[in-house]
Amino acid sequence: MQAALIRPLTWHLILRHNDNHLNHRLAGVVFFAVLTALLAQVSFLSPWSPVPFTFQTMGVLATGVYLRRNDAFASGLLYVGMGALGAPFYAGGTSGIVNAGQLIPSAGYLLAFPLASAVVAEGLDRSYRSTKPNVRALLACWSMAMVPVYVLGTWWLAAFYDVSLKQAYEWGTEPFLVWDFAKILVLIALTTKVFSYTKHDP
């Protein structure tokens, strides 16, 4: 077990094992919530959108890559919840999901993250159960995972700034399509070409 823990490419075998110990599952939930928070610190604004470019979604996707569906959802909830309670977990070290009695502009994206991680995890769970990468399931689940993020994010962005959905889409979704798809391609390559799906006995 100790040797496996220093090889991140084997973590998914440990964290997805049916007989996994609760402490291993909890460690995974906490670790990936913190990892998402760390990746969210890499952020920058562009002149054409009030929404920052970050590596936050890489953490959201990675959570689903390594954890089982329910654990991935729990890790996403922990990330969002800790940031909402004041931990500097959000982009650029910010915190708090409510400001002056109103949800912050990026709240729609944040609230969709747990669901996105769970959908990503479903694709990997299917590969794990079949002991080989199910590329069709991965592509379908991972593409669908971003749908609630874009839909909720765009809807709330439009409501917050009192603009049309078209304008909110141009601000908060269109600029990020290629950015997010590139992250998906990196993780697809990792999980299909590098990961092993042989059952692991922790």
Secondary structure, DSSP 4 states (H G I P E B T S, - for coil): -HHHHT-GGGHHHHHT-TT--HHHHHHHHHHHHHHHHHHHTSEEEETTEEEEEESHHHHHHHHHHHS-HHHHHHHHHHHHHHHHTT-S-SGGG---SEETTEE-TTHHHHHHHHHHHHHHHHHHHHHHHHTS--HHHHHHHHHHHHHHHHHHHHHHHHHHHT--HHHHHHHHTGGGHHHHHHHHHHHHHHHHHT---S----
